[in-house]
Amino acid sequence: MSELVWTKSSFSEAGGNNCVEVAADDGDGIAVRESTDPGRVLTTDRAAFRALLRGAKAGAFDHLLP
């Protein structure tokens, strides 16, 4: 995997280090990390990440929140 260019979530705290960051690799891969633990990177493909985002936007995971 080449050097990734990370993009912070638009919901990140201003100036804070408490956010989700996403990067695309040269192929079909997507990498996701939490800024408080940048060494731990989750990877998936674009289709699976797109499905996750659609589900989150539709409220599919709301029942998991306190």
N, C-alpha and C positions, 0 to 999 in steps of 0.2 A: 504494500500500500504506500503510495507516494505521500509526501508531506501534505497534511490536510489543512484546509483553511476553514476555521471554525466561525460560525455565525451564532450570536447570542439570540435568545428568544426576545421578542418585542415586549414581553411581559416582565423582563428582568428589572430588578430594582436599580434605579439610577445610581451608577457608581459602585454598586454592590458586587459581591462575588457569589450571588445566590441565584443561579439560573441554569437553564438547560441550554446546551450548545449542540449544534448540528453541523455536520460536514459531509460533503459528497466526495467519493473517491473517483478515480479515472474511469471506472467501469459502471456497474449497476449498483454499487454499494452505497449505503448511508451509514454514517457513524454518529452516535449520540453519546454525550457525556454530561455529567453534573459538574458545574464549575468548581464546586467545593472538593471534588475528587477527580481531577482531570486525567489521572492515570488509569482510571477504570472506564473503558470505552466499550459500548455495546454496538454491534454491527448487524445490519440487516440489508435486505434489498429494497429497492424503491417501491415496489408494489406493496410489500408488507408494511412499510413505513406510511405509505399513502393510506392504507386501510386503517392503521392505528389512528392517524390524524382524523380521518372521516368519522371513526367511531367516537373519538374524544369530542369532536365538535357536535356530534349528534346526542351526546349525553350517555353513551353506552356504558361508561365506567363510573357514572355519578353515584351509583349504589355503593361503591368502594370507599367513598369519602365519609368522614365522620359527620 
